[in-house]
Amino acid sequence: MRTLFTGLLIITSALSQQTYVQIDSIVAVVDKDTIFLSDVDEQYKTRLAFGETDYGNLKCVILEDLITNSLLITKAVQKNIKVFDKEVDAELDKRIQTILGYLNGDKEKFETYYGQSLPEVRSSLRPDMIESLLLKKMKDK
């Protein structure tokens, strides 16, 4: 009986010392689109890296932008606004050429930086580019 009590005490002690790590949390849901805290944090870091100043409300502004963009994309889909492969490919080419320009055209540096081959980077950027073009078309209307 004493061994059982000691065992339970050890297990209870071990469980109480565990720390819980929050993986991610949902901060907004717009239609079928979920916006996560990590999305806000990622944009926050990017904006700070590009020199934007946080006056205490930058994360709120970012969340508002993400919600607005999500609403516009949802509306664009409802209005049947289309983005064509030629448009996406042209914008991807432009973006990749811009990045390569910063790297003096060195594709090896590009692939090392992104940790992917050029076609893999194109493929991973494609969904964001489609959203970006949908947003642009919706804002133009």
N, CA, C and O atoms as a GROMACS GRO file, in nm:
protein
  564
    1MET      N    1   0.081  -0.119   0.000
    1MET     CA    2   0.000   0.000   0.000
    1MET      C    3   0.086   0.126   0.000
    1MET      O    4   0.056   0.223  -0.069
    2ARG      N    5   0.192   0.121   0.077
    2ARG     CA    6   0.284   0.234   0.085
    2ARG      C    7   0.350   0.258  -0.050
    2ARG      O    8   0.371   0.373  -0.089
    3THR      N    9   0.385   0.151  -0.123
    3THR     CA   10   0.446   0.162  -0.254
    3THR      C   11   0.350   0.226  -0.354
    3THR      O   12   0.390   0.310  -0.435
    4LEU      N   13   0.223   0.188  -0.348
    4LEU     CA   14   0.121   0.245  -0.435
    4LEU      C   15   0.107   0.396  -0.408
    4LEU      O   16   0.102   0.475  -0.502
    5PHE      N   17   0.102   0.434  -0.281
    5PHE     CA   18   0.091   0.574  -0.244
    5PHE      C   19   0.212   0.654  -0.293
    5PHE      O   20   0.198   0.765  -0.345
    6THR      N   21   0.331   0.597  -0.276
    6THR     CA   22   0.454   0.663  -0.320
    6THR      C   23   0.454   0.679  -0.472
    6THR      O   24   0.492   0.784  -0.524
    7GLY      N   25   0.410   0.575  -0.542
    7GLY     CA   26   0.402   0.581  -0.689
    7GLY      C   27   0.306   0.689  -0.735
    7GLY      O   28   0.339   0.765  -0.827
    8LEU      N   29   0.189   0.698  -0.674
    8LEU     CA   30   0.092   0.802  -0.709
    8LEU      C   31   0.146   0.941  -0.679
    8LEU      O   32   0.123   1.035  -0.756
    9LEU      N   33   0.217   0.954  -0.570
    9LEU     CA   34   0.277   1.082  -0.534
    9LEU      C   35   0.379   1.126  -0.639
    9LEU      O   36   0.384   1.243  -0.677
   10ILE      N   37   0.461   1.031  -0.686
   10ILE     CA   38   0.563   1.063  -0.788
   10ILE      C   39   0.496   1.102  -0.919
   10ILE      O   40   0.537   1.200  -0.982
   11ILE      N   41   0.393   1.028  -0.960
   11ILE     CA   42   0.323   1.058  -1.086
   11ILE      C   43   0.256   1.195  -1.076
   11ILE      O   44   0.264   1.274  -1.169
   12THR      N   45   0.189   1.222  -0.965
   12THR     CA   46   0.122   1.351  -0.945
   12THR      C   47   0.224   1.464  -0.948
   12THR      O   48   0.198   1.570  -1.006
   13SER      N   49   0.336   1.443  -0.886
   13SER     CA   50   0.441   1.545  -0.884
   13SER      C   51   0.494   1.569  -1.024
   13SER      O   52   0.516   1.684  -1.063
   14ALA      N   53   0.516   1.463  -1.100
   14ALA     CA   54   0.568   1.476  -1.236
   14ALA      C   55   0.468   1.549  -1.325
   14ALA      O   56   0.507   1.634  -1.405
   15LEU      N   57   0.339   1.516  -1.312
   15LEU     CA   58   0.238   1.581  -1.394
   15LEU      C   59   0.223   1.730  -1.362
   15LEU      O   60   0.200   1.811  -1.451
   16SER      N   61   0.238   1.765  -1.235
   16SER     CA   62   0.222   1.905  -1.197
   16SER      C   63   0.338   1.991  -1.245
   16SER      O   64   0.326   2.113  -1.251
   17GLN      N   65   0.451   1.929  -1.280
   17GLN     CA   66   0.568   2.004  -1.324
   17GLN      C   67   0.572   2.019  -1.477
   17GLN      O   68   0.661   2.086  -1.529
   18GLN      N   69   0.478   1.957  -1.549
   18GLN     CA   70   0.476   1.970  -1.694
   18GLN      C   71   0.438   2.114  -1.729
   18GLN      O   72   0.355   2.176  -1.664
   19THR      N   73   0.500   2.162  -1.833
   19THR     CA   74   0.462   2.293  -1.882
   19THR      C   75   0.387   2.274  -2.014
   19THR      O   76   0.422   2.187  -2.094
   20TYR      N   77   0.288   2.352  -2.033
   20TYR     CA   78   0.208   2.343  -2.154
   20TYR      C   79   0.249   2.455  -2.247
   20TYR      O   80   0.264   2.570  -2.206
   21VAL      N   81   0.267   2.419  -2.375
   21VAL     CA   82   0.307   2.515  -2.476
   21VAL      C   83   0.191   2.532  -2.571
   21VAL      O   84   0.139   2.435  -2.627
   22GLN      N   85   0.150   2.654  -2.590
   22GLN     CA   86   0.043   2.681  -2.684
   22GLN      C   87   0.101   2.676  -2.824
   22GLN      O   88   0.196   2.748  -2.856
   23ILE      N   89   0.044   2.591  -2.907
   23ILE     CA   90   0.094   2.575  -3.042
   23ILE      C   91   0.048   2.691  -3.130
   23ILE      O   92   0.129   2.757  -3.195
   24ASP      N   93  -0.080   2.716  -3.131
   24ASP     CA   94  -0.137   2.826  -3.208
   24ASP      C   95  -0.279   2.846  -3.159
   24ASP      O   96  -0.338   2.758  -3.097
   25SER      N   97  -0.334   2.960  -3.187
   25SER     CA   98  -0.473   2.983  -3.148
   25SER      C   99  -0.544   3.058  -3.259
   25SER      O  100  -0.484   3.135  -3.334
   26ILE      N  101  -0.672   3.036  -3.267
   26ILE     CA  102  -0.756   3.102  -3.367
   26ILE      C  103  -0.793   3.240  -3.312
   26ILE      O  104  -0.840   3.252  -3.199
   27VAL      N  105  -0.771   3.343  -3.393
   27VAL     CA  106  -0.806   3.478  -3.351
   27VAL      C  107  -0.926   3.532  -3.426
   27VAL      O  108  -0.990   3.627  -3.381
   28ALA      N  109  -0.958   3.473  -3.542
   28ALA     CA  110  -1.076   3.516  -3.618
   28ALA      C  111  -1.112   3.407  -3.720
   28ALA      O  112  -1.028   3.332  -3.767
   29VAL      N  113  -1.241   3.402  -3.750
   29VAL     CA  114  -1.291   3.313  -3.855
   29VAL      C  115  -1.379   3.397  -3.946
   29VAL      O  116  -1.474   3.460  -3.901
   30VAL      N  117  -1.345   3.398  -4.074
   30VAL     CA  118  -1.422   3.471  -4.174
   30VAL      C  119  -1.468   3.370  -4.278
   30VAL      O  120  -1.388   3.316  -4.354
   31ASP      N  121  -1.598   3.345  -4.279
   31ASP     CA  122  -1.656   3.242  -4.366
   31ASP      C  123  -1.586   3.109  -4.338
   31ASP      O  124  -1.599   3.055  -4.228
   32LYS      N  125  -1.513   3.057  -4.435
   32LYS     CA  126  -1.441   2.931  -4.414
   32LYS      C  127  -1.292   2.953  -4.389
   32LYS      O  128  -1.215   2.857  -4.378
   33ASP      N  129  -1.252   3.076  -4.381
   33ASP     CA  130  -1.111   3.112  -4.362
   33ASP      C  131  -1.083   3.134  -4.214
   33ASP      O  132  -1.154   3.208  -4.146
   34THR      N  133  -0.979   3.069  -4.164
   34THR     CA  134  -0.939   3.082  -4.025
   34THR      C  135  -0.810   3.164  -4.017
   34THR      O  136  -0.714   3.138  -4.090
   35ILE      N  137  -0.809   3.262  -3.930
   35ILE     CA  138  -0.690   3.344  -3.909
   35ILE      C  139  -0.632   3.306  -3.773
   35ILE      O  140  -0.699   3.311  -3.671
   36PHE      N  141  -0.506   3.268  -3.776
   36PHE     CA  142  -0.438   3.221  -3.656
   36PHE      C  143  -0.349   3.331  -3.598
   36PHE      O  144  -0.309   3.424  -3.667
   37LEU      N  145  -0.320   3.318  -3.471
   37LEU     CA  146  -0.229   3.410  -3.404
   37LEU      C  147  -0.093   3.410  -3.474
   37LEU      O  148  -0.028   3.514  -3.484
   38SER      N  149  -0.050   3.294  -3.522
   38SER     CA  150   0.079   3.285  -3.591
   38SER      C  151   0.079   3.368  -3.720
   38SER      O  152   0.184   3.420  -3.759
   39ASP      N  153  -0.036   3.381  -3.787
   39ASP     CA  154  -0.046   3.467  -3.906
   39ASP      C  155  -0.020   3.612  -3.869
   39ASP      O  156   0.053   3.683  -3.938
   40VAL      N  157  -0.079   3.656  -3.758
   40VAL     CA  158  -0.061   3.793  -3.711
   40VAL      C  159   0.085   3.814  -3.671
   40VAL      O  160   0.147   3.913  -3.708
   41ASP      N  161   0.139   3.719  -3.594
   41ASP     CA  162   0.278   3.731  -3.548
   41ASP      C  163   0.376   3.734  -3.665
   41ASP      O  164   0.474   3.810  -3.662
   42GLU      N  165   0.352   3.652  -3.766
   42GLU     CA  166   0.441   3.649  -3.883
   42GLU      C  167   0.443   3.783  -3.955
   42GLU      O  168   0.549   3.834  -3.989
   43GLN      N  169   0.324   3.840  -3.978
   43GLN     CA  170   0.317   3.971  -4.043
   43GLN      C  171   0.376   4.080  -3.954
   43GLN      O  172   0.438   4.174  -4.004
   44TYR      N  173   0.357   4.068  -3.825
   44TYR     CA  174   0.412   4.165  -3.731
   44TYR      C  175   0.564   4.170  -3.743
   44TYR      O  176   0.623   4.277  -3.754
   45LYS      N  177   0.626   4.052  -3.741
   45LYS     CA  178   0.772   4.044  -3.754
   45LYS      C  179   0.819   4.099  -3.888
   45LYS      O  180   0.920   4.169  -3.896
   46THR      N  181   0.746   4.067  -3.993
   46THR     CA  182   0.782   4.114  -4.127
   46THR      C  183   0.774   4.266  -4.134
   46THR      O  184   0.864   4.331  -4.187
   47ARG      N  185   0.666   4.323  -4.082
   47ARG     CA  186   0.650   4.469  -4.088
   47ARG      C  187   0.758   4.540  -4.006
   47ARG      O  188   0.810   4.643  -4.047
   48LEU      N  189   0.790   4.484  -3.890
   48LEU     CA  190   0.897   4.543  -3.810
   48LEU      C  191   1.030   4.534  -3.884
   48LEU      O  192   1.110   4.627  -3.880
   49ALA      N  193   1.054   4.421  -3.950
   49ALA     CA  194   1.179   4.401  -4.024
   49ALA      C  195   1.191   4.501  -4.139
   49ALA      O  196   1.302   4.540  -4.177
   50PHE      N  197   1.076   4.543  -4.194
   50PHE     CA  198   1.078   4.640  -4.303
   50PHE      C  199   1.068   4.784  -4.253
   50PHE      O  200   1.046   4.876  -4.331
   51GLY      N  201   1.086   4.802  -4.121
   51GLY     CA  202   1.098   4.936  -4.068
   51GLY      C  203   0.971   5.001  -4.017
   51GLY      O  204   0.973   5.117  -3.978
   52GLU      N  205   0.861   4.928  -4.017
   52GLU     CA  206   0.737   4.988  -3.965
   52GLU      C  207   0.748   5.000  -3.813
   52GLU      O  208   0.808   4.915  -3.747
   53THR      N  209   0.692   5.105  -3.759
   53THR     CA  210   0.699   5.129  -3.615
   53THR      C  211   0.570   5.083  -3.549
   53THR      O  212   0.460   5.103  -3.602
   54ASP      N  213   0.583   5.022  -3.432
   54ASP     CA  214   0.466   4.979  -3.356
   54ASP      C  215   0.438   5.082  -3.247
   54ASP      O  216   0.518   5.099  -3.154
   55TYR      N  217   0.326   5.150  -3.259
   55TYR     CA  218   0.285   5.249  -3.159
   55TYR      C  219   0.189   5.186  -3.057
   55TYR      O  220   0.115   5.256  -2.989
   56GLY      N  221   0.193   5.052  -3.049
   56GLY     CA  222   0.110   4.982  -2.952
   56GLY      C  223  -0.013   4.916  -3.011
   56GLY      O  224  -0.081   4.840  -2.943
   57ASN      N  225  -0.042   4.946  -3.138
   57ASN     CA  226  -0.162   4.889  -3.198
   57ASN      C  227  -0.135   4.815  -3.329
   57ASN      O  228  -0.229   4.782  -3.402
   58LEU      N  229  -0.010   4.790  -3.360
   58LEU     CA  230   0.025   4.730  -3.489
   58LEU      C  231  -0.039   4.592  -3.507
   58LEU      O  232  -0.087   4.560  -3.616
   59LYS      N  233  -0.040   4.511  -3.403
   59LYS     CA  234  -0.101   4.378  -3.416
   59LYS      C  235  -0.250   4.389  -3.443
   59LYS      O  236  -0.306   4.307  -3.517
   60CYS      N  237  -0.316   4.488  -3.385
   60CYS     CA  238  -0.459   4.510  -3.412
   60CYS      C  239  -0.481   4.552  -3.558
   60CYS      O  240  -0.575   4.506  -3.623
   61VAL      N  241  -0.394   4.638  -3.606
   61VAL     CA  242  -0.402   4.683  -3.746
   61VAL      C  243  -0.382   4.564  -3.840
   61VAL      O  244  -0.453   4.551  -3.939
   62ILE      N  245  -0.286   4.480  -3.808
   62ILE     CA  246  -0.259   4.362  -3.890
   62ILE      C  247  -0.380   4.268  -3.891
   62ILE      O  248  -0.419   4.219  -3.996
   63LEU      N  249  -0.438   4.244  -3.773
   63LEU     CA  250  -0.556   4.158  -3.766
   63LEU      C  251  -0.670   4.217  -3.847
   63LEU      O  252  -0.740   4.145  -3.918
   64GLU      N  253  -0.689   4.347  -3.837
   64GLU     CA  254  -0.794   4.414  -3.915
   64GLU      C  255  -0.768   4.396  -4.064
   64GLU      O  256  -0.861   4.368  -4.140
   65ASP      N  257  -0.643   4.412  -4.107
   65ASP     CA  258  -0.607   4.392  -4.248
   65ASP      C  259  -0.635   4.249  -4.293
   65ASP      O  260  -0.689   4.227  -4.401
   66LEU      N  261  -0.597   4.152  -4.209
   66LEU     CA  262  -0.620   4.011  -4.243
   66LEU      C  263  -0.770   3.980  -4.256
   66LEU      O  264  -0.812   3.907  -4.346
   67ILE      N  265  -0.849   4.035  -4.166
   67ILE     CA  266  -0.994   4.013  -4.171
   67ILE      C  267  -1.053   4.079  -4.296
   67ILE      O  268  -1.134   4.019  -4.366
   68THR      N  269  -1.011   4.202  -4.322
   68THR     CA  270  -1.060   4.273  -4.441
   68THR      C  271  -1.023   4.197  -4.568
   68THR      O  272  -1.106   4.179  -4.657
   69ASN      N  273  -0.898   4.153  -4.576
   69ASN     CA  274  -0.854   4.078  -4.694
   69ASN      C  275  -0.934   3.949  -4.710
   69ASN      O  276  -0.973   3.912  -4.821
   70SER      N  277  -0.959   3.881  -4.600
   70SER     CA  278  -1.035   3.758  -4.605
   70SER      C  279  -1.178   3.784  -4.653
   70SER      O  280  -1.232   3.708  -4.732
   71LEU      N  281  -1.238   3.892  -4.604
   71LEU     CA  282  -1.372   3.930  -4.649
   71LEU      C  283  -1.374   3.961  -4.798
   71LEU      O  284  -1.466   3.920  -4.869
   72LEU      N  285  -1.274   4.034  -4.844
   72LEU     CA  286  -1.267   4.069  -4.987
   72LEU      C  287  -1.247   3.945  -5.074
   72LEU      O  288  -1.307   3.934  -5.182
   73ILE      N  289  -1.165   3.853  -5.029
   73ILE     CA  290  -1.143   3.730  -5.106
   73ILE      C  291  -1.272   3.648  -5.111
   73ILE      O  292  -1.307   3.594  -5.215
   74THR      N  293  -1.341   3.639  -4.998
   74THR     CA  294  -1.469   3.567  -4.994
   74THR      C  295  -1.568   3.630  -5.091
   74THR      O  296  -1.638   3.560  -5.164
   75LYS      N  297  -1.574   3.763  -5.091
   75LYS     CA  298  -1.665   3.835  -5.180
   75LYS      C  299  -1.625   3.814  -5.327
   75LYS      O  300  -1.711   3.801  -5.414
   76ALA      N  301  -1.495   3.813  -5.354
   76ALA     CA  302  -1.447   3.791  -5.491
   76ALA      C  303  -1.488   3.653  -5.542
   76ALA      O  304  -1.527   3.638  -5.658
   77VAL      N  305  -1.479   3.554  -5.456
   77VAL     CA  306  -1.520   3.419  -5.494
   77VAL      C  307  -1.671   3.415  -5.518
   77VAL      O  308  -1.717   3.353  -5.614
   78GLN      N  309  -1.746   3.482  -5.431
   78GLN     CA  310  -1.892   3.487  -5.448
   78GLN      C  311  -1.931   3.556  -5.578
   78GLN      O  312  -2.028   3.517  -5.644
   79LYS      N  313  -1.856   3.658  -5.614
   79LYS     CA  314  -1.885   3.732  -5.738
   79LYS      C  315  -1.825   3.665  -5.860
   79LYS      O  316  -1.834   3.716  -5.972
   80ASN      N  317  -1.762   3.549  -5.837
   80ASN     CA  318  -1.705   3.470  -5.945
   80ASN      C  319  -1.593   3.542  -6.020
   80ASN      O  320  -1.577   3.527  -6.141
   81ILE      N  321  -1.515   3.620  -5.946
   81ILE     CA  322  -1.400   3.688  -6.005
   81ILE      C  323  -1.290   3.584  -6.024
   81ILE      O  324  -1.260   3.508  -5.932
   82LYS      N  325  -1.233   3.582  -6.141
   82LYS     CA  326  -1.134   3.480  -6.176
   82LYS      C  327  -0.994   3.538  -6.184
   82LYS      O  328  -0.973   3.653  -6.222
   83VAL      N  329  -0.898   3.454  -6.148
   83VAL     CA  330  -0.758   3.484  -6.168
   83VAL      C  331  -0.705   3.374  -6.259
   83VAL      O  332  -0.720   3.256  -6.230
   84PHE      N  333  -0.645   3.414  -6.369
   84PHE     CA  334  -0.601   3.318  -6.468
   84PHE      C  335  -0.455   3.278  -6.446
   84PHE      O  336  -0.375   3.356  -6.394
   85ASP      N  337  -0.422   3.157  -6.488
   85ASP     CA  338  -0.287   3.103  -6.470
   85ASP      C  339  -0.182   3.195  -6.532
   85ASP      O  340  -0.074   3.213  -6.475
   86LYS      N  341  -0.212   3.255  -6.649
   86LYS     CA  342  -0.116   3.345  -6.713
   86LYS      C  343  -0.084   3.464  -6.624
   86LYS      O  344   0.031   3.507  -6.615
   87GLU      N  345  -0.185   3.518  -6.558
   87GLU     CA  346  -0.164   3.632  -6.467
   87GLU      C  347  -0.077   3.591  -6.348
   87GLU      O  348   0.015   3.663  -6.310
   88VAL      N  349  -0.110   3.475  -6.291
   88VAL     CA  350  -0.035   3.426  -6.174
   88VAL      C  351   0.110   3.402  -6.213
   88VAL      O  352   0.202   3.442  -6.141
   89ASP      N  353   0.130   3.334  -6.326
   89ASP     CA  354   0.266   3.304  -6.371
   89ASP      C  355   0.347   3.432  -6.397
   89ASP      O  356   0.464   3.440  -6.362
   90ALA      N  357   0.283   3.530  -6.459
   90ALA     CA  358   0.352   3.657  -6.488
   90ALA      C  359   0.394   3.727  -6.358
   90ALA      O  360   0.506   3.777  -6.348
   91GLU      N  361   0.304   3.731  -6.260
   91GLU     CA  362   0.337   3.795  -6.133
   91GLU      C  363   0.444   3.717  -6.058
   91GLU      O  364   0.533   3.777  -5.997
   92LEU      N  365   0.436   3.583  -6.061
   92LEU     CA  366   0.540   3.502  -5.996
   92LEU      C  367   0.676   3.526  -6.060
   92LEU      O  368   0.777   3.539  -5.992
   93ASP      N  369   0.678   3.531  -6.195
   93ASP     CA  370   0.803   3.559  -6.267
   93ASP      C  371   0.860   3.694  -6.224
   93ASP      O  372   0.980   3.706  -6.199
   94LYS      N  373   0.772   3.794  -6.216
   94LYS     CA  374   0.815   3.928  -6.178
   94LYS      C  375   0.875   3.928  -6.036
   94LYS      O  376   0.981   3.986  -6.012
   95ARG      N  377   0.806   3.862  -5.944
   95ARG     CA  378   0.853   3.859  -5.804
   95ARG      C  379   0.986   3.785  -5.793
   95ARG      O  380   1.077   3.831  -5.724
   96ILE      N  381   0.996   3.671  -5.860
   96ILE     CA  382   1.120   3.592  -5.853
   96ILE      C  383   1.235   3.668  -5.917
   96ILE      O  384   1.347   3.665  -5.866
   97GLN      N  385   1.210   3.736  -6.029
   97GLN     CA  386   1.315   3.814  -6.094
   97GLN      C  387   1.361   3.929  -6.005
   97GLN      O  388   1.479   3.964  -6.003
   98THR      N  389   1.267   3.988  -5.932
   98THR     CA  390   1.303   4.095  -5.838
   98THR      C  391   1.394   4.042  -5.729
   98THR      O  392   1.495   4.104  -5.696
   99ILE      N  393   1.359   3.927  -5.672
   99ILE     CA  394   1.440   3.867  -5.567
   99ILE      C  395   1.577   3.828  -5.622
   99ILE      O  396   1.679   3.852  -5.557
  100LEU      N  397   1.578   3.768  -5.740
  100LEU     CA  398   1.706   3.731  -5.802
  100LEU      C  399   1.791   3.855  -5.831
  100LEU      O  400   1.914   3.849  -5.824
  101GLY      N  401   1.725   3.966  -5.863
  101GLY     CA  402   1.798   4.091  -5.886
  101GLY      C  403   1.874   4.134  -5.761
  101GLY      O  404   1.986   4.183  -5.771
  102TYR      N  405   1.812   4.117  -5.645
  102TYR     CA  406   1.880   4.150  -5.519
  102TYR      C  407   1.998   4.058  -5.493
  102TYR      O  408   2.092   4.094  -5.422
  103LEU      N  409   1.992   3.938  -5.551
  103LEU     CA  410   2.099   3.838  -5.531
  103LEU      C  411   2.192   3.831  -5.651
  103LEU      O  412   2.264   3.733  -5.668
  104ASN      N  413   2.191   3.934  -5.733
  104ASN     CA  414   2.276   3.941  -5.854
  104ASN      C  415   2.254   3.821  -5.946
  104ASN      O  416   2.348   3.773  -6.009
  105GLY      N  417   2.130   3.772  -5.952
  105GLY     CA  418   2.096   3.663  -6.042
  105GLY      C  419   2.148   3.526  -5.998
  105GLY      O  420   2.140   3.430  -6.075
  106ASP      N  421   2.200   3.516  -5.878
  106ASP     CA  422   2.258   3.390  -5.830
  106ASP      C  423   2.148   3.295  -5.782
  106ASP      O  424   2.097   3.310  -5.671
  107LYS      N  425   2.113   3.198  -5.867
  107LYS     CA  426   2.007   3.103  -5.834
  107LYS      C  427   2.045   3.013  -5.717
  107LYS      O  428   1.959   2.969  -5.641
  108GLU      N  429   2.174   2.984  -5.702
  108GLU     CA  430   2.218   2.901  -5.590
  108GLU      C  431   2.192   2.972  -5.457
  108GLU      O  432   2.146   2.910  -5.361
  109LYS      N  433   2.223   3.102  -5.451
  109LYS     CA  434   2.195   3.180  -5.329
  109LYS      C  435   2.046   3.181  -5.300
  109LYS      O  436   2.002   3.167  -5.186
  110PHE      N  437   1.968   3.197  -5.406
  110PHE     CA  438   1.822   3.198  -5.395
  110PHE      C  439   1.773   3.068  -5.333
  110PHE      O  440   1.696   3.069  -5.237
  111GLU      N  441   1.819   2.957  -5.388
  111GLU     CA  442   1.774   2.826  -5.340
  111GLU      C  443   1.826   2.796  -5.200
  111GLU      O  444   1.759   2.730  -5.122
  112THR      N  445   1.945   2.844  -5.169
  112THR     CA  446   1.999   2.826  -5.034
  112THR      C  447   1.917   2.908  -4.935
  112THR      O  448   1.884   2.859  -4.827
  113TYR      N  449   1.886   3.031  -4.970
  113TYR     CA  450   1.810   3.118  -4.881
  113TYR      C  451   1.672   3.059  -4.851
  113TYR      O  452   1.630   3.056  -4.735
  114TYR      N  453   1.603   3.013  -4.955
  114TYR     CA  454   1.468   2.959  -4.937
  114TYR      C  455   1.466   2.812  -4.896
  114TYR      O  456   1.364   2.761  -4.851
  115GLY      N  457   1.579   2.745  -4.911
  115GLY     CA  458   1.585   2.604  -4.874
  115GLY      C  459   1.503   2.517  -4.967
  115GLY      O  460   1.465   2.406  -4.930
  116GLN      N  461   1.477   2.566  -5.086
  116GLN     CA  462   1.398   2.494  -5.186
  116GLN      C  463   1.451   2.527  -5.324
  116GLN      O  464   1.520   2.628  -5.345
  117SER      N  465   1.418   2.440  -5.419
  117SER     CA  466   1.455   2.469  -5.558
  117SER      C  467   1.363   2.581  -5.610
  117SER      O  468   1.259   2.609  -5.551
  118LEU      N  469   1.402   2.642  -5.720
  118LEU     CA  470   1.324   2.750  -5.780
  118LEU      C  471   1.181   2.705  -5.811
  118LEU      O  472   1.087   2.778  -5.778
  119PRO      N  473   1.160   2.588  -5.873
  119PRO     CA  474   1.022   2.544  -5.898
  119PRO      C  475   0.942   2.521  -5.768
  119PRO      O  476   0.822   2.545  -5.765
  120GLU      N  477   1.008   2.474  -5.664
  120GLU     CA  478   0.939   2.454  -5.536
  120GLU      C  479   0.897   2.587  -5.475
  120GLU      O  480   0.788   2.598  -5.418
  121VAL      N  481   0.982   2.687  -5.487
  121VAL     CA  482   0.949   2.820  -5.435
  121VAL      C  483   0.830   2.876  -5.513
  121VAL      O  484   0.736   2.931  -5.454
  122ARG      N  485   0.834   2.862  -5.645
  122ARG     CA  486   0.721   2.908  -5.729
  122ARG      C  487   0.591   2.842  -5.683
  122ARG      O  488   0.488   2.908  -5.669
  123SER      N  489   0.599   2.714  -5.660
  123SER     CA  490   0.481   2.637  -5.619
  123SER      C  491   0.430   2.682  -5.482
  123SER      O  492   0.309   2.693  -5.461
  124SER      N  493   0.521   2.710  -5.389
  124SER     CA  494   0.480   2.751  -5.255
  124SER      C  495   0.427   2.895  -5.254
  124SER      O  496   0.343   2.928  -5.170
  125LEU      N  497   0.474   2.980  -5.344
  125LEU     CA  498   0.427   3.118  -5.351
  125LEU      C  499   0.294   3.131  -5.427
  125LEU      O  500   0.224   3.231  -5.411
  126ARG      N  501   0.261   3.033  -5.506
  126ARG     CA  502   0.144   3.038  -5.593
  126ARG      C  503   0.012   3.070  -5.519
  126ARG      O  504  -0.059   3.161  -5.561
  127PRO      N  505  -0.022   2.998  -5.411
  127PRO     CA  506  -0.150   3.028  -5.344
  127PRO      C  507  -0.158   3.173  -5.293
  127PRO      O  508  -0.262   3.237  -5.304
  128ASP      N  509  -0.048   3.224  -5.239
  128ASP     CA  510  -0.046   3.363  -5.192
  128ASP      C  511  -0.062   3.460  -5.308
  128ASP      O  512  -0.127   3.564  -5.296
  129MET      N  513  -0.001   3.426  -5.421
  129MET     CA  514  -0.012   3.513  -5.538
  129MET      C  515  -0.156   3.515  -5.592
  129MET      O  516  -0.205   3.620  -5.633
  130ILE      N  517  -0.221   3.400  -5.591
  130ILE     CA  518  -0.361   3.394  -5.635
  130ILE      C  519  -0.446   3.483  -5.545
  130ILE      O  520  -0.529   3.560  -5.594
  131GLU      N  521  -0.427   3.472  -5.414
  131GLU     CA  522  -0.501   3.557  -5.320
  131GLU      C  523  -0.472   3.705  -5.343
  131GLU      O  524  -0.562   3.789  -5.342
  132SER      N  525  -0.346   3.736  -5.365
  132SER     CA  526  -0.306   3.874  -5.388
  132SER      C  527  -0.373   3.931  -5.512
  132SER      O  528  -0.421   4.045  -5.512
  133LEU      N  529  -0.377   3.853  -5.618
  133LEU     CA  530  -0.441   3.899  -5.742
  133LEU      C  531  -0.592   3.910  -5.725
  133LEU      O  532  -0.654   4.003  -5.779
  134LEU      N  533  -0.653   3.817  -5.652
  134LEU     CA  534  -0.797   3.826  -5.625
  134LEU      C  535  -0.828   3.954  -5.547
  134LEU      O  536  -0.924   4.025  -5.577
  135LEU      N  537  -0.745   3.981  -5.446
  135LEU     CA  538  -0.763   4.104  -5.367
  135LEU      C  539  -0.754   4.228  -5.454
  135LEU      O  540  -0.836   4.319  -5.443
  136LYS      N  541  -0.655   4.230  -5.540
  136LYS     CA  542  -0.635   4.346  -5.627
  136LYS      C  543  -0.757   4.366  -5.718
  136LYS      O  544  -0.806   4.478  -5.735
  137LYS      N  545  -0.804   4.256  -5.777
  137LYS     CA  546  -0.919   4.268  -5.866
  137LYS      C  547  -1.044   4.312  -5.790
  137LYS      O  548  -1.123   4.392  -5.841
  138MET      N  549  -1.061   4.261  -5.671
  138MET     CA  550  -1.179   4.297  -5.591
  138MET      C  551  -1.170   4.444  -5.549
  138MET      O  552  -1.270   4.515  -5.552
  139LYS      N  553  -1.051   4.488  -5.509
  139LYS     CA  554  -1.035   4.629  -5.471
  139LYS      C  555  -1.057   4.723  -5.590
  139LYS      O  556  -1.109   4.833  -5.574
  140ASP      N  557  -1.016   4.676  -5.710
  140ASP     CA  558  -1.034   4.758  -5.830
  140ASP      C  559  -1.182   4.774  -5.864
  140ASP      O  560  -1.220   4.875  -5.923
  141LYS      N  561  -1.265   4.678  -5.828
  141LYS     CA  562  -1.410   4.690  -5.852
  141LYS      C  563  -1.467   4.785  -5.751
  141LYS      O  564  -1.587   4.811  -5.751
   0.00000   0.00000   0.00000
